[in-house]
């Protein structure tokens, strides 16, 4: 089971600002952070270039991306993510087979045009 909240909100809904590298403990569950960086049209859809989200255990990339628009309250991000490429810790990763772990960095790269 995974737990995602923004870095400024814990599971009880209280505002806190945990250290992204250290992780925090909620009950018996250690919660780490995943840094999500958005580029070009993905940043526009997300309304930000970077967010840190809590993740309590490994999670499939496809499952994480399906929840991402809801987690950051950006519904239009769903359409952008459906056409994007992804890097996990700098390595191109397929949505269907990728995994995210606490401490990872996810880059969302929409299709680019131009030359």
C-alpha positions as CSV (number, residue, x, y, z in Angstrom):
1,X,0.0,0.0,0.0
2,X,1.4,3.4,-0.9
3,X,0.8,6.8,0.6
4,X,1.1,10.0,-1.4
5,X,0.7,13.5,0.0
6,X,2.3,16.7,-0.8
7,X,5.5,17.6,1.0
8,X,3.6,20.1,3.1
9,X,0.9,17.8,4.2
10,X,1.1,14.6,6.2
11,X,-1.4,11.8,6.4
12,X,-3.4,13.5,9.1
13,X,-3.8,16.6,7.0
14,X,-1.5,18.7,9.2
15,X,1.0,21.0,7.5
16,X,4.5,19.9,7.9
17,X,7.6,20.2,5.7
18,X,9.6,17.0,6.0
19,X,13.2,16.8,4.7
20,X,12.9,15.3,1.2
21,X,16.1,13.2,1.6
22,X,15.5,12.0,5.2
23,X,11.9,10.6,5.0
24,X,9.5,10.7,7.9
25,X,7.8,8.0,9.9
26,X,4.0,7.9,10.1
27,X,3.0,5.2,12.6
28,X,5.0,2.2,11.5
29,X,5.3,3.3,7.9
30,X,8.4,5.1,6.7
31,X,7.5,7.7,4.2
32,X,10.1,8.9,1.6
33,X,9.7,11.6,-1.0
34,X,9.6,11.3,-4.8
35,X,10.7,14.4,-6.7
36,X,8.6,14.9,-9.9
37,X,10.0,17.4,-12.4
38,X,7.8,18.6,-15.3
39,X,9.1,20.0,-18.6
40,X,7.5,22.2,-21.3
41,X,3.8,21.4,-21.7
42,X,3.9,19.1,-18.7
43,X,5.0,22.0,-16.5
44,X,2.2,24.2,-18.0
45,X,-0.4,21.5,-17.3
46,X,0.9,20.8,-13.8
47,X,1.2,24.5,-12.9
48,X,4.7,24.0,-11.6
49,X,8.1,22.7,-12.7
50,X,8.7,20.5,-9.7
51,X,6.7,18.8,-6.9
52,X,7.7,16.5,-4.1
53,X,5.3,13.8,-3.1
54,X,5.3,11.2,-0.3
55,X,5.7,7.6,-1.2
56,X,5.7,4.9,1.4
57,X,6.8,2.0,-0.7
58,X,7.7,1.0,-4.3
59,X,4.9,1.7,-6.7
60,X,4.4,0.9,-10.4
61,X,5.0,4.0,-12.6
62,X,1.7,3.5,-14.4
63,X,-0.2,3.4,-11.1
64,X,1.6,6.5,-9.8
65,X,1.0,8.4,-13.1
66,X,-2.7,7.5,-13.0
67,X,-3.0,9.2,-9.6
68,X,-0.7,12.1,-10.3
69,X,-3.2,14.6,-11.8
70,X,-5.4,14.1,-8.7
71,X,-2.5,14.4,-6.3
72,X,-1.4,17.8,-7.6
73,X,-4.9,18.9,-8.6
74,X,-4.1,19.3,-12.3
75,X,-6.7,17.4,-14.3
76,X,-5.2,18.4,-17.7
77,X,-1.9,16.6,-16.7
78,X,-3.6,13.2,-17.4
79,X,-3.7,14.0,-21.2
80,X,-0.1,15.2,-21.2
81,X,1.2,12.2,-19.3
82,X,-0.6,9.8,-21.7
83,X,1.8,11.1,-24.5
84,X,4.9,11.8,-22.4
85,X,8.2,10.0,-21.9
86,X,9.6,9.4,-18.5
87,X,13.0,9.3,-16.8
88,X,13.4,7.7,-13.4
89,X,16.7,8.8,-11.9
90,X,17.9,9.8,-15.3
91,X,17.1,6.5,-17.1
92,X,14.3,6.3,-19.7
93,X,11.6,4.1,-18.2
94,X,8.5,2.7,-19.8
95,X,5.2,3.6,-18.1
96,X,4.0,0.1,-18.1
97,X,7.0,-1.6,-16.6
98,X,8.7,1.2,-14.5
99,X,8.8,1.4,-10.7
100,X,9.2,4.3,-8.4
101,X,10.8,4.0,-4.9
102,X,11.1,6.6,-2.1
103,X,14.0,8.9,-2.9
104,X,13.6,8.6,-6.7
105,X,13.4,11.5,-9.2
106,X,10.8,11.3,-12.0
107,X,11.0,13.5,-15.0
108,X,7.9,14.0,-17.2
109,X,8.9,14.8,-20.8
110,X,6.1,15.7,-23.2
111,X,6.7,15.4,-26.9
112,X,8.9,18.2,-28.2
113,X,8.7,19.9,-31.5
114,X,11.2,21.9,-33.4
115,X,14.8,21.5,-34.3
